[in-house]
Amino acid sequence: MDNYLFKANVDRCKHVVETTTYLEIFSYSDPSLNTVEEHPLTTDEFNNFLYQRGVFEPRKLPHGVERKASLRLILQQNAKHPETFTPHVISLRPEVYRQMVETLNLPYRAIESTSCVGPFFWCAWDQDYTNPHLQIVYRKSDVRKKGYTRGWELMLSHDVNRGLTTGFAKGTPSSDLLEAIKHLKACVLQIGHPMLLPIIIFSHDVSFKTDIKQRDARDWLRRLEHAVSMRSEIEEKEGYVSKDGVVDLDAVNRDLVECHSQVLWKRPKAYLEILMSIEKAMASFESKLPTERGDETMTKLHASMLARMDFYRVKLQGIESYAYTTLQRLEIQRSALYNIIAQKESKLNFQMAGEQRKLAHASKRDSAAMKIISLLGAIFFPGAYLASVFSMTFFNFQNSGPTVSGQFWIYWAVTVPVTAVIVGIWYIWEKKREARYDKEDMDLEKGSEAMEKVIMATMRKRTMSKVSTWNTKKSD
């Protein structure tokens, strides 16, 4: 089943091209014969390296000298292709990749881990009971940053009877694989232990950089606490206070988010799980180590590795506690900041309510004045109308009795149509005015929605921006 799944997964992978080298380290009973060689591995020499032909043939040893341990790796230490660590991507041609895994007896399951995110460690014995091999898959990959994927991967197979370790390792420039290989070259006498390179990589991954990140985050937190809770202690150089003494809450909120992200960088919990898996693999190796290989040197090396793993456990537990405290304090400052912002918003709303109240009183006064004017018009308009009608020549009040001209109908014949035309024009104009106001209301509503989107986008940009007011160091 493993063979079929391996071939199926390789067939669906696409491949990219990376610069390839090889590393061979041999340790002998005569330390003066120990060798460390790293050279470019060309395509025409790839098969020769796999099958130890030509220049890669095992050297002839002097009488009485035997090989104690050896390490043979195919390396891609400076992988630069943007997709080199994306899911279902390999950095060798599929047929070459299959040949490498099968010839060096590397774990088939490694191809199924290409989509893993974050640190991943797996270790098991193969099914060869006469000559068992301890197979290891150790990798760490992440999503794209600035258009490039990041990470490293390691596949190892250790022949427990002969002390031979073969494998494949790849890493991007942002990883510490290059430094790990340099460290490995300095440990020629210890290459007989299959966990040597994984532990070296682990030590680089949880190096002092993690401690410095947490220390910087705590220092950052103190500055934020001054800005949020103790504003009288803020200095202008910290970037949170303007020349007129006003605290920039947008900058504080943005840096709270960025500081939170920095605290979550390389959370120790995942590495504690990796550490437990490494210790389990070491115990499995020790249980199957042949008696002739379990000399004093191997025993001391194994004990030293276990002690180092215990040291890392204590260190990671301390970082976890430290980070937890920092996160709690950040949460307190975030709540305090939100309360400050809420108070400012309440004060602003109160001021707006006061202004609206003034406008309402002014409108009320204007309305009262208009009522008075309307009342005066209602009082004098009937009298003025009657006076204008009865002053016409249609009426004669000078004779013995009031008389009305027979042509009085002309007044109504002219007045009624003119009045109807004027009212019609007013009606049409009023309808157009209402339609224009409705359109203006719709445009105003759309403008308010657009303004709200712009404000929210600006707030998110200010909140999520990684630009810090301090010159904090950037890292992958």
C-alpha positions as CSV (number, residue, x, y, z in Angstrom):
1,M,0.0,0.0,0.0
2,D,2.8,2.5,0.9
3,N,4.5,1.9,-2.4
4,Y,1.3,2.5,-4.4
5,L,0.4,5.7,-2.4
6,F,4.0,6.9,-2.8
7,K,3.9,6.6,-6.6
8,A,0.4,8.1,-6.8
9,N,1.5,11.2,-4.7
10,V,4.7,11.7,-6.7
11,D,2.8,11.5,-10.0
12,R,0.5,14.3,-9.0
13,C,3.3,16.6,-7.8
14,K,4.9,19.2,-10.0
15,H,8.6,19.8,-9.8
16,V,10.8,22.9,-9.6
17,V,14.5,23.2,-10.1
18,E,16.9,23.9,-7.2
19,T,20.7,23.9,-6.8
20,T,21.8,20.5,-5.5
21,T,24.9,19.4,-3.6
22,Y,25.9,16.3,-1.7
23,L,27.5,15.8,1.7
24,E,29.5,12.7,2.7
25,I,30.9,12.2,6.2
26,F,32.8,9.0,7.1
27,S,34.0,8.1,10.6
28,Y,36.6,5.4,11.0
29,S,38.3,3.6,13.9
30,D,41.4,5.6,12.9
31,P,40.3,9.3,13.4
32,S,43.0,10.5,11.1
33,L,41.1,8.9,8.1
34,N,37.8,10.7,8.9
35,T,36.5,12.7,5.9
36,V,34.0,15.5,5.3
37,E,33.2,16.4,1.7
38,E,30.5,18.6,0.2
39,H,30.4,19.4,-3.5
40,P,27.9,20.2,-6.2
41,L,25.9,17.3,-7.5
42,T,25.2,17.4,-11.2
43,T,22.5,15.5,-13.1
44,D,24.9,13.1,-14.8
45,E,26.5,12.2,-11.4
46,F,23.2,11.8,-9.5
47,N,22.9,8.0,-10.1
48,N,26.6,7.5,-9.3
49,F,26.1,9.1,-5.9
50,L,23.0,7.0,-5.2
51,Y,24.7,3.7,-6.1
52,Q,28.2,4.7,-4.9
53,R,29.8,4.3,-8.3
54,G,32.8,6.0,-9.8
55,V,34.2,8.7,-7.5
56,F,31.7,7.8,-4.9
57,E,32.9,4.2,-4.4
58,P,33.8,3.4,-0.8
59,R,37.5,3.9,-0.2
60,K,39.8,0.9,0.5
61,L,40.8,0.9,4.1
62,P,44.2,0.0,5.6
63,H,44.4,-3.4,7.4
64,G,42.8,-3.2,10.8
65,V,40.8,0.0,10.1
66,E,37.0,-0.3,9.9
67,R,34.3,2.2,9.2
68,K,32.3,3.1,12.4
69,A,29.6,5.4,10.9
70,S,28.8,7.3,7.8
71,L,26.4,10.0,6.6
72,R,25.4,10.6,3.0
73,L,23.0,13.5,2.2
74,I,21.6,15.1,-0.9
75,L,21.3,18.8,-0.1
76,Q,19.4,21.8,-1.4
77,Q,20.4,24.4,1.2
78,N,19.5,27.5,-0.7
79,A,16.1,26.7,-2.3
80,K,14.8,29.9,-3.9
81,H,11.9,28.9,-6.2
82,P,8.7,30.8,-5.0
83,E,6.7,27.5,-4.9
84,T,9.3,25.2,-3.5
85,F,7.4,24.6,-0.3
86,T,3.8,24.8,-1.7
87,P,1.7,21.6,-1.4
88,H,2.4,18.9,-3.9
89,V,5.6,20.4,-5.2
90,I,9.0,18.6,-5.2
91,S,12.4,20.0,-6.2
92,L,13.5,17.0,-8.3
93,R,12.1,15.4,-11.4
94,P,9.5,12.8,-10.4
95,E,11.5,9.8,-11.7
96,V,14.6,11.1,-10.0
97,Y,12.7,11.7,-6.8
98,R,11.3,8.1,-6.8
99,Q,14.8,6.7,-7.5
100,M,16.3,8.7,-4.7
101,V,13.7,7.6,-2.1
102,E,13.8,3.9,-3.1
103,T,17.6,3.7,-3.4
104,L,18.4,5.5,-0.2
105,N,15.5,3.7,1.6
106,L,13.9,7.0,2.6
107,P,10.4,7.1,4.0
108,Y,7.6,6.9,1.4
109,R,5.3,8.9,3.6
110,A,7.4,12.0,3.4
111,I,5.7,12.9,0.1
112,E,2.4,13.1,2.0
113,S,3.7,15.8,4.3
114,T,4.2,18.5,1.6
115,S,1.0,20.3,2.6
116,C,1.8,20.4,6.3
117,V,2.1,23.8,7.9
118,G,4.4,24.5,10.9
119,P,6.8,22.0,12.5
120,F,6.2,18.3,11.8
121,F,8.1,15.3,13.0
122,W,7.5,11.6,12.3
123,C,9.7,8.6,13.0
124,A,9.2,4.8,12.5
125,W,11.0,1.6,11.6
126,D,10.6,0.1,8.2
127,Q,9.4,-3.4,7.5
128,D,12.9,-4.9,7.1
129,Y,13.2,-7.1,10.2
130,T,16.6,-8.5,9.3
131,N,18.2,-5.1,8.7
132,P,15.9,-2.5,10.1
133,H,16.1,1.1,9.2
134,L,14.9,4.0,11.3
135,Q,13.1,6.4,9.0
136,I,12.6,10.1,10.0
137,V,10.6,12.9,8.4
138,Y,11.2,16.3,10.0
139,R,10.0,19.5,8.3
140,K,8.6,23.0,8.8
141,S,6.9,25.1,6.1
142,D,4.8,28.2,6.0
143,V,2.6,30.2,3.7
144,R,4.0,32.7,1.3
145,K,5.7,35.9,2.4
146,K,6.6,38.5,-0.1
147,G,5.7,36.0,-2.9
148,Y,8.0,33.2,-1.6
149,T,7.3,30.1,0.4
150,R,9.5,29.4,3.4
151,G,10.7,26.4,5.4
152,W,12.9,23.3,5.4
153,E,12.5,19.6,5.2
154,L,14.6,16.6,6.2
155,M,14.2,12.9,5.2
156,L,16.5,10.4,6.9
157,S,17.0,6.6,6.9
158,H,19.4,5.0,9.4
159,D,20.8,1.5,9.0
160,V,21.0,0.5,12.7
161,N,23.4,-2.4,12.1
162,R,26.0,-0.6,9.9
163,G,25.6,2.9,11.3
164,L,24.9,4.4,7.9
165,T,22.6,7.4,7.6
166,T,21.2,8.5,4.2
167,G,18.9,11.3,3.5
168,F,17.7,14.4,1.7
169,A,17.5,18.0,3.1
170,K,16.2,21.2,1.7
171,G,15.8,24.7,3.1
172,T,15.1,28.2,2.0
173,P,17.5,31.1,2.8
174,S,15.3,32.1,5.7
175,S,15.8,28.8,7.4
176,D,18.8,27.8,9.5
177,L,19.6,24.7,7.4
178,L,22.8,26.1,6.2
179,E,24.0,26.8,9.7
180,A,22.8,23.4,10.8
181,I,24.9,21.6,8.1
182,K,27.9,23.6,9.2
183,H,27.3,22.4,12.7
184,L,26.9,18.8,11.5
185,K,30.3,18.9,9.7
186,A,31.9,19.7,13.0
187,C,30.4,16.6,14.7
188,V,32.2,13.9,12.6
189,L,32.7,11.6,15.6
190,Q,29.0,11.7,16.5
191,I,27.3,11.0,13.1
192,G,26.6,7.4,14.2
193,H,23.5,8.7,16.0
194,P,20.5,9.1,13.6
195,M,19.0,11.9,15.7
196,L,22.1,14.1,15.5
197,L,21.0,16.3,12.6
198,P,17.3,16.5,13.7
199,I,18.4,17.7,17.1
200,I,20.8,20.2,15.6
201,I,18.0,21.6,13.4
202,F,15.7,21.7,16.5
203,S,18.3,23.6,18.5
204,H,18.5,26.2,15.7
205,D,14.8,26.5,15.4
206,V,14.4,27.2,19.2
207,S,17.5,29.3,19.4
208,F,18.0,32.6,21.2
209,K,16.0,34.4,18.6
210,T,12.8,33.1,20.3
211,D,13.9,34.5,23.6
212,I,14.8,37.9,22.1
213,K,11.4,38.0,20.4
214,Q,9.6,37.5,23.7
215,R,11.9,40.0,25.5
216,D,11.2,42.6,22.8
217,A,7.5,41.9,23.0
218,R,7.5,42.5,26.8
219,D,9.5,45.8,26.4
220,W,6.9,46.8,23.7
221,L,4.1,45.9,26.1
222,R,5.5,48.2,28.8
223,R,5.6,51.1,26.3
224,L,2.0,50.3,25.4
225,E,1.0,50.2,29.0
226,H,2.5,53.7,29.5
227,A,0.5,54.9,26.5
228,V,-2.8,53.4,27.6
229,S,-2.7,53.4,31.4
230,M,0.0,55.9,32.4
231,R,-0.1,58.6,29.8
232,S,1.9,61.0,31.9
233,E,5.0,58.8,31.5
234,I,5.0,58.8,27.7
235,E,7.9,60.4,25.9
236,E,7.5,62.0,22.4
237,K,10.3,59.7,21.0
238,E,8.0,56.7,21.6
239,G,5.7,58.0,18.9
240,Y,2.5,57.9,20.7
241,V,2.1,61.6,21.8
242,S,2.0,64.6,19.5
243,K,3.6,67.9,20.2
244,D,0.4,69.2,21.8
245,G,0.3,66.3,24.2
246,V,-2.5,64.3,22.5
247,V,-2.1,60.5,22.5
248,D,-2.4,58.8,19.1
249,L,-4.9,56.1,19.9
250,D,-4.7,54.7,16.3
251,A,-0.9,54.1,16.7
252,V,-1.5,52.4,20.1
253,N,-4.2,50.2,18.7
254,R,-2.1,49.2,15.7
255,D,0.9,48.3,17.9
256,L,-1.2,46.3,20.3
257,V,-2.1,44.0,17.4
258,E,1.5,43.8,16.2
259,C,2.8,43.1,19.7
260,H,0.2,40.3,20.0
261,S,1.5,38.8,16.8
262,Q,5.0,38.9,18.0
263,V,4.2,37.1,21.2
264,L,2.5,34.3,19.2
265,W,5.7,33.9,17.1
266,K,6.9,30.2,17.4
267,R,4.5,29.3,20.2
268,P,6.3,26.7,22.5
269,K,3.4,24.3,22.6
270,A,4.0,23.0,19.1
271,Y,7.7,22.6,19.8
272,L,7.0,20.8,23.1
273,E,5.1,18.2,21.0
274,I,8.0,17.9,18.6
275,L,10.4,17.4,21.5
276,M,8.3,14.6,22.9
277,S,8.3,12.9,19.5
278,I,12.1,13.2,19.2
279,E,12.5,11.7,22.7
280,K,10.2,8.8,21.7
281,A,12.4,8.2,18.5
282,M,15.5,8.2,20.6
283,A,14.1,5.6,23.0
284,S,13.1,3.5,20.0
285,F,16.6,3.8,18.5
286,E,18.2,2.8,21.9
287,S,16.0,-0.2,22.2
288,K,17.2,-1.6,18.8
289,L,20.8,-0.5,18.9
290,P,23.1,-3.6,18.5
291,T,25.4,-4.4,21.3
292,E,28.5,-3.9,19.3
293,R,27.5,-0.3,18.5
294,G,26.4,0.5,22.1
295,D,29.9,1.5,23.3
296,E,30.7,4.1,25.8
297,T,30.9,6.9,23.2
298,M,27.4,6.2,21.9
299,T,26.0,5.9,25.4
300,K,27.5,9.3,26.4
301,L,26.3,10.9,23.2
302,H,22.7,9.5,23.7
303,A,22.7,10.7,27.4
304,S,23.9,14.1,26.3
305,M,21.2,14.4,23.7
306,L,18.5,13.4,26.3
307,A,19.9,16.0,28.7
308,R,19.7,18.7,25.9
309,M,16.1,17.7,25.2
310,D,15.3,18.1,28.9
311,F,17.0,21.5,28.8
312,Y,14.9,22.6,25.8
313,R,11.7,21.4,27.6
314,V,12.4,23.6,30.6
315,K,13.3,26.5,28.4
316,L,10.1,26.2,26.3
317,Q,7.9,25.8,29.3
318,G,9.4,29.0,30.7
319,I,8.7,30.8,27.4
320,E,5.2,29.5,27.3
321,S,4.5,30.9,30.8
322,Y,6.2,34.2,29.9
323,A,4.2,34.5,26.7
324,Y,0.9,33.6,28.5
325,T,1.5,36.5,31.0
326,T,2.3,38.9,28.2
327,L,-0.9,37.9,26.3
328,Q,-3.0,38.5,29.5
329,R,-1.4,41.9,30.0
330,L,-2.0,42.8,26.3
331,E,-5.7,41.8,26.8
332,I,-6.0,44.1,29.8
333,Q,-4.5,47.0,27.8
334,R,-6.7,46.3,24.8
335,S,-9.8,46.4,27.1
336,A,-8.5,49.7,28.7
337,L,-8.0,51.2,25.2
338,Y,-11.4,50.2,24.1
339,N,-12.9,51.8,27.3
340,I,-10.9,55.0,26.5
341,I,-12.2,55.1,23.0
342,A,-15.7,54.4,24.2
343,Q,-15.5,57.3,26.6
344,K,-14.3,59.6,23.9
345,E,-17.1,58.5,21.6
346,S,-19.6,59.0,24.4
347,K,-18.2,62.5,25.0
348,L,-18.4,63.2,21.3
349,N,-22.0,61.9,21.1
350,F,-22.9,64.1,24.1
351,Q,-21.4,67.2,22.3
352,M,-23.3,66.3,19.1
353,A,-26.5,65.8,21.1
354,G,-26.0,69.3,22.7
355,E,-25.5,70.9,19.2
356,Q,-28.6,69.1,17.9
357,R,-30.5,70.4,20.9
358,K,-29.5,73.9,20.1
359,L,-30.6,73.4,16.5
360,A,-33.9,72.0,17.7
361,H,-34.5,75.1,19.9
362,A,-33.5,77.4,17.0
363,S,-35.9,75.5,14.7
364,K,-38.6,75.8,17.4
365,R,-38.1,79.5,17.6
366,D,-38.3,79.9,13.8
367,S,-41.4,77.8,13.7
368,A,-43.1,80.0,16.3
369,A,-42.2,83.1,14.3
370,M,-43.6,81.5,11.2
371,K,-46.8,80.7,13.1
372,I,-47.2,84.3,14.1
373,I,-46.7,85.4,10.5
374,S,-49.2,82.9,9.3
375,L,-51.7,84.1,11.9
376,L,-51.3,87.7,10.9
377,G,-51.8,86.7,7.2
378,A,-54.9,84.7,8.1
379,I,-56.3,87.8,9.9
380,F,-55.6,90.4,7.3
381,F,-55.9,88.3,4.1
382,P,-59.8,88.0,4.0
383,G,-60.2,91.8,4.6
384,A,-57.6,92.7,1.9
385,Y,-59.3,90.3,-0.5
386,L,-62.8,91.6,0.1
387,A,-61.5,95.2,-0.1
388,S,-59.9,94.6,-3.5
389,V,-63.0,92.9,-4.8
390,F,-65.5,95.5,-3.7
391,S,-63.4,98.3,-4.9
392,M,-63.9,97.1,-8.5
393,T,-66.2,99.1,-10.9
394,F,-68.5,96.1,-11.0
395,F,-70.0,97.4,-7.8
396,N,-71.7,100.8,-7.3
397,F,-72.3,102.0,-3.8
398,Q,-72.9,105.7,-4.6
399,N,-76.6,105.4,-5.8
400,S,-79.6,104.9,-3.5
401,G,-78.8,101.2,-3.4
402,P,-75.8,99.0,-4.1
403,T,-75.8,97.7,-7.6
404,V,-73.8,94.9,-9.3
405,S,-72.7,95.2,-12.9
406,G,-74.0,92.6,-15.3
407,Q,-70.4,92.1,-16.5
408,F,-69.2,90.8,-13.1
409,W,-68.9,87.4,-14.6
410,I,-65.8,88.6,-16.5
411,Y,-63.9,88.7,-13.2
412,W,-64.6,85.1,-12.5
413,A,-64.0,84.1,-16.1
414,V,-60.5,85.5,-15.9
415,T,-59.7,84.7,-12.2
416,V,-60.6,81.0,-12.2
417,P,-58.5,79.9,-15.2
418,V,-55.5,82.0,-14.1
419,T,-55.8,80.6,-10.6
420,A,-56.0,77.0,-12.0
421,V,-52.9,77.6,-14.2
422,I,-50.9,79.0,-11.3
423,V,-52.0,76.1,-9.0
424,G,-51.1,73.6,-11.8
425,I,-47.7,75.1,-12.3
426,W,-47.1,75.0,-8.5
427,Y,-48.2,71.4,-8.4
428,I,-45.8,70.3,-11.2
429,W,-43.0,72.3,-9.6
430,E,-43.6,70.7,-6.2
431,K,-43.6,67.2,-7.6
432,K,-40.2,67.8,-9.4
433,R,-38.9,69.3,-6.2
434,E,-39.9,66.3,-4.2
435,A,-38.3,63.9,-6.8
436,R,-35.1,66.0,-6.6
437,Y,-35.1,65.8,-2.8
438,D,-35.7,62.0,-3.0
439,K,-32.7,61.6,-5.3
440,E,-30.6,63.8,-3.0
441,D,-31.6,61.6,-0.1
442,M,-30.6,58.5,-2.0
443,D,-27.3,60.0,-3.0
444,L,-26.7,61.1,0.6
445,E,-27.5,57.6,1.8
446,K,-25.1,56.1,-0.7
447,G,-22.4,58.6,0.2
448,S,-22.9,57.7,3.9
449,E,-22.4,54.0,3.1
450,A,-19.3,54.7,1.0
451,M,-17.9,56.9,3.7
452,E,-18.5,54.2,6.3
453,K,-16.7,51.7,4.1
454,V,-13.7,54.1,3.7
455,I,-13.6,54.7,7.5
456,M,-13.8,51.0,8.3
457,A,-11.1,50.2,5.7
458,T,-8.9,52.9,7.1
459,M,-9.4,51.6,10.7
460,R,-8.5,48.1,9.6
461,K,-5.5,49.3,7.7
462,R,-4.3,51.3,10.7
463,T,-5.0,48.4,13.1
464,M,-3.5,45.6,11.0
465,S,-0.5,47.6,9.6
466,K,2.8,46.1,10.5
467,V,4.5,49.5,10.5
468,S,5.6,50.1,14.0
469,T,6.4,53.5,15.6
470,W,9.5,51.9,16.9
471,N,12.2,50.5,14.8
472,T,11.5,46.9,15.7
473,K,13.5,44.2,13.8
474,K,11.6,42.3,11.2
475,S,12.0,38.6,10.8
476,D,10.4,35.8,8.9
